[in-house]
Amino acid sequence: MNDELEGTEQPFVSHLIELRDRLIRSVVAIGVCFGALALWPGPAGLFELLAHPMIATLPSGGAMIATSVISPFMVPLKVTLMAAFLLALPIVLYQVWAFVAPGLYMHEKKLVLPLVISSTILFLLGVAFCYFFVFGQVFRFIQSFAPKTITAAPDVEAYLSFVMSMFIAFGAAFEVPVVVVLLARMGLVTIDKLKAFRGYFIVIAFIIAAVITPPDVVSQLALAIPMCLLYECGIWAAVVFIRHTQAPAEGSTPPTG
């Protein structure tokens, strides 16, 4: 029995060692980015940058508050860690790619690497769109409805939670083309069905936008309209990917090494 297991135990252990090494490299990359950001512009500077869209809409002299004793220390550190992860994301995704690539067919490698790169770029574009455009519109809308007897002084932890949820929502929404390409490439849906589903997707996009964004028309349109446009881009990209990543008709063998 031991002799039968010897052939599979060594490859399994070597895969675990490789996984450990690539996880360590990813953590080190995030740590290096965290250290660099901690030196400049520093946790306080990063938080001020993140808080700028909110501070810009508050009355003159307005500021955020901290209701917890450790919030002034922990919140900027969380922001720095988040920024470090985004900065190290290409290295992290490369480690993921390098780990799974040896077990893929050549036509699968042609599919995975562009999807990893495009999904990273799209997620970062969603975060940037949310920060530079949506936040300003949302906060101005909220302040315009606030009674003059109410002095706005948002809590830093609540603000960080709101920002993170919005970043994730817009980053995920911008992944629509990647999802469309995967569904088409895996054969779960055809291009014709995707085109026929266009009208239903528009309705779904506006429902999603109404649920996950604040109750103002600007932010809902800012999420729904890009989702609809990205759906169209996904259909076009699916046609290109299917054409260039088809498996060979016969004679394919898994790569070795």
C-alpha positions as CSV (number, residue, x, y, z in Angstrom):
1,M,0.0,0.0,0.0
2,N,2.8,2.4,0.8
3,D,4.5,1.7,-2.5
4,E,1.2,2.6,-4.3
5,L,1.1,6.0,-2.6
6,E,4.7,6.9,-3.1
7,G,4.1,8.0,-6.7
8,T,1.4,10.5,-5.7
9,E,2.7,11.7,-2.4
10,Q,5.8,13.5,-3.7
11,P,3.9,15.6,-6.4
12,F,1.3,16.5,-3.8
13,V,4.0,17.7,-1.3
14,S,5.8,19.6,-4.0
15,H,2.6,21.4,-4.9
16,L,2.0,22.3,-1.3
17,I,5.6,23.7,-1.1
18,E,5.1,25.7,-4.2
19,L,1.8,27.1,-2.9
20,R,3.4,28.1,0.3
21,D,6.3,29.8,-1.5
22,R,3.9,31.8,-3.7
23,L,1.8,32.8,-0.8
24,I,4.9,34.0,1.0
25,R,5.9,36.0,-2.0
26,S,2.5,37.6,-2.2
27,V,2.5,38.5,1.5
28,V,6.0,39.9,1.1
29,A,4.9,42.0,-1.9
30,I,2.0,43.4,0.1
31,G,4.3,44.0,3.1
32,V,6.8,45.9,1.0
33,C,4.1,48.1,-0.5
34,F,2.7,48.7,3.0
35,G,6.1,49.7,4.2
36,A,6.6,52.1,1.3
37,L,3.2,53.6,1.7
38,A,3.7,54.0,5.4
39,L,6.8,56.0,4.7
40,W,5.2,58.1,2.1
41,P,2.5,59.5,2.0
42,G,1.9,57.8,5.3
43,P,-1.3,56.4,6.8
44,A,-2.6,59.8,7.7
45,G,-1.9,61.1,4.2
46,L,-3.7,58.2,2.6
47,F,-6.7,58.6,4.8
48,E,-6.9,62.3,4.0
49,L,-6.8,61.4,0.3
50,L,-9.6,58.8,0.8
51,A,-11.7,61.2,2.9
52,H,-11.3,64.1,0.4
53,P,-14.5,63.6,-1.5
54,M,-16.5,63.7,1.8
55,I,-14.5,66.6,3.3
56,A,-15.0,68.7,0.2
57,T,-18.8,68.6,0.5
58,L,-18.9,69.4,4.3
59,P,-19.5,73.0,5.4
60,S,-16.3,75.1,5.9
61,G,-14.5,73.8,8.9
62,G,-16.3,70.5,8.9
63,A,-14.4,67.3,9.9
64,M,-15.0,63.7,10.7
65,I,-15.1,62.3,14.2
66,A,-13.9,59.1,15.9
67,T,-16.3,57.5,18.4
68,S,-13.8,54.8,19.3
69,V,-10.6,55.4,21.2
70,I,-8.4,53.4,18.7
71,S,-10.2,54.6,15.5
72,P,-7.7,57.4,14.8
73,F,-4.9,54.8,14.8
74,M,-6.7,51.7,13.3
75,V,-8.6,53.3,10.4
76,P,-5.5,54.9,8.7
77,L,-3.7,51.6,9.1
78,K,-6.6,49.7,7.4
79,V,-6.6,52.3,4.6
80,T,-2.9,51.8,4.1
81,L,-3.3,48.0,4.0
82,M,-6.1,48.3,1.5
83,A,-3.9,50.6,-0.7
84,A,-0.9,48.2,-0.3
85,F,-3.0,45.2,-1.5
86,L,-4.2,47.2,-4.6
87,L,-0.7,48.2,-5.3
88,A,0.6,44.7,-5.0
89,L,-2.3,43.1,-6.9
90,P,-0.4,42.5,-10.1
91,I,2.3,40.6,-8.2
92,V,-0.3,38.6,-6.3
93,L,-2.2,37.7,-9.5
94,Y,1.0,36.7,-11.2
95,Q,1.8,34.3,-8.4
96,V,-1.7,32.8,-8.8
97,W,-1.1,32.5,-12.6
98,A,2.3,31.0,-12.2
99,F,0.9,28.3,-9.8
100,V,-2.0,27.1,-12.1
101,A,-0.3,27.6,-15.5
102,P,1.7,24.4,-15.6
103,G,-1.5,22.3,-15.4
104,L,-3.3,24.1,-18.2
105,Y,-3.5,23.3,-21.9
106,M,-2.0,25.8,-24.3
107,H,-5.3,27.1,-25.4
108,E,-6.4,27.5,-21.8
109,K,-3.3,29.5,-21.1
110,K,-4.3,31.9,-23.9
111,L,-7.6,32.4,-22.1
112,V,-6.5,32.7,-18.5
113,L,-3.7,35.3,-18.7
114,P,-5.8,37.9,-20.6
115,L,-8.7,37.4,-18.3
116,V,-6.5,37.8,-15.2
117,I,-5.0,41.1,-16.6
118,S,-8.4,42.4,-17.8
119,S,-10.2,41.6,-14.6
120,T,-7.5,43.4,-12.6
121,I,-7.7,46.5,-14.8
122,L,-11.5,46.5,-14.8
123,F,-11.7,46.2,-11.0
124,L,-9.2,49.1,-10.6
125,L,-11.2,51.2,-13.1
126,G,-14.4,50.5,-11.2
127,V,-12.7,51.7,-8.0
128,A,-11.3,54.8,-9.7
129,F,-14.7,55.7,-11.3
130,C,-16.3,55.3,-7.9
131,Y,-13.8,57.6,-6.2
132,F,-13.4,60.3,-8.7
133,F,-17.0,60.6,-9.9
134,V,-19.6,58.8,-7.8
135,F,-18.5,59.9,-4.3
136,G,-18.6,63.6,-5.2
137,Q,-22.1,63.3,-6.6
138,V,-23.4,61.2,-3.8
139,F,-22.0,63.3,-1.0
140,R,-23.2,66.5,-2.6
141,F,-26.7,65.0,-3.0
142,I,-26.8,64.0,0.7
143,Q,-25.6,67.4,1.9
144,S,-28.2,69.2,-0.3
145,F,-31.0,67.4,1.6
146,A,-29.5,67.8,5.1
147,P,-31.5,70.4,7.2
148,K,-29.5,73.4,8.3
149,T,-30.0,72.5,11.9
150,I,-28.0,69.3,11.4
151,T,-24.2,69.5,11.5
152,A,-22.6,66.7,9.4
153,A,-19.7,65.0,11.2
154,P,-19.4,61.5,9.8
155,D,-17.7,58.8,11.9
156,V,-14.4,57.6,10.4
157,E,-15.2,53.9,10.8
158,A,-18.6,54.3,9.3
159,Y,-17.1,56.2,6.4
160,L,-14.4,53.5,5.8
161,S,-17.1,50.8,5.8
162,F,-19.2,52.8,3.3
163,V,-16.2,53.4,1.0
164,M,-15.1,49.8,1.1
165,S,-18.6,48.5,0.2
166,M,-18.9,51.0,-2.6
167,F,-15.4,50.1,-4.0
168,I,-16.3,46.4,-3.9
169,A,-19.7,47.1,-5.6
170,F,-18.3,49.2,-8.4
171,G,-15.2,47.0,-8.8
172,A,-17.4,43.9,-9.1
173,A,-19.8,45.6,-11.4
174,F,-17.0,46.5,-13.8
175,E,-16.2,42.7,-14.1
176,V,-19.3,42.2,-16.3
177,P,-17.3,41.7,-19.5
178,V,-15.1,39.0,-17.8
179,V,-18.3,37.1,-16.6
180,V,-19.8,37.3,-20.1
181,V,-16.7,36.0,-21.7
182,L,-16.4,33.1,-19.3
183,L,-20.0,32.1,-19.7
184,A,-19.7,32.1,-23.5
185,R,-16.3,30.5,-23.6
186,M,-17.4,27.6,-21.3
187,G,-20.4,27.0,-23.6
188,L,-23.0,27.8,-21.0
189,V,-24.6,30.4,-23.2
190,T,-24.3,31.3,-26.9
191,I,-23.5,34.7,-28.4
192,D,-27.0,34.8,-29.8
193,K,-28.5,34.2,-26.4
194,L,-26.4,36.9,-24.8
195,K,-27.7,39.4,-27.4
196,A,-31.3,38.3,-26.8
197,F,-30.8,38.7,-23.1
198,R,-29.7,42.3,-23.5
199,G,-33.0,43.8,-22.6
200,Y,-33.3,41.7,-19.4
201,F,-29.8,42.6,-18.4
202,I,-30.6,46.3,-18.6
203,V,-33.5,45.8,-16.1
204,I,-31.2,43.7,-13.8
205,A,-28.5,46.3,-13.9
206,F,-30.9,49.0,-12.8
207,I,-32.3,46.8,-10.0
208,I,-28.8,46.0,-8.8
209,A,-27.9,49.7,-8.9
210,A,-31.0,50.6,-6.9
211,V,-30.1,48.1,-4.2
212,I,-26.4,48.6,-3.6
213,T,-26.1,52.4,-4.2
214,P,-27.5,55.3,-2.1
215,P,-31.0,56.4,-2.9
216,D,-30.1,59.1,-5.5
217,V,-30.5,59.0,-9.2
218,V,-27.0,60.1,-10.1
219,S,-25.2,57.2,-8.3
220,Q,-27.7,54.6,-9.6
221,L,-27.3,55.8,-13.2
222,A,-23.5,55.9,-12.6
223,L,-23.5,52.2,-11.8
224,A,-26.3,50.9,-14.2
225,I,-25.2,52.7,-17.4
226,P,-21.5,51.4,-17.2
227,M,-22.8,47.9,-16.5
228,C,-25.0,48.0,-19.6
229,L,-22.1,49.3,-21.7
230,L,-19.7,46.8,-20.3
231,Y,-22.2,44.0,-21.1
232,E,-22.0,45.0,-24.8
233,C,-18.2,45.1,-24.5
234,G,-18.4,41.6,-23.0
235,I,-20.4,40.2,-26.0
236,W,-17.8,41.7,-28.4
237,A,-14.9,40.3,-26.3
238,A,-16.5,36.9,-26.1
239,V,-16.6,36.6,-29.9
240,V,-12.9,37.4,-30.1
241,F,-11.9,35.0,-27.2
242,I,-13.9,32.1,-28.6
243,R,-12.2,32.6,-32.0
244,H,-8.7,32.7,-30.6
245,T,-8.9,30.2,-27.7
246,Q,-10.6,27.2,-29.2
247,A,-9.2,23.9,-28.2
248,P,-7.4,21.9,-30.9
249,A,-9.7,19.4,-32.6
250,E,-7.7,16.4,-31.6
251,G,-4.4,15.3,-30.4
252,S,-4.3,17.6,-27.4
253,T,-2.3,16.5,-24.4
254,P,-1.9,18.2,-21.1
255,P,1.4,20.1,-20.8
256,T,4.1,18.5,-18.7
257,G,6.4,20.0,-16.1
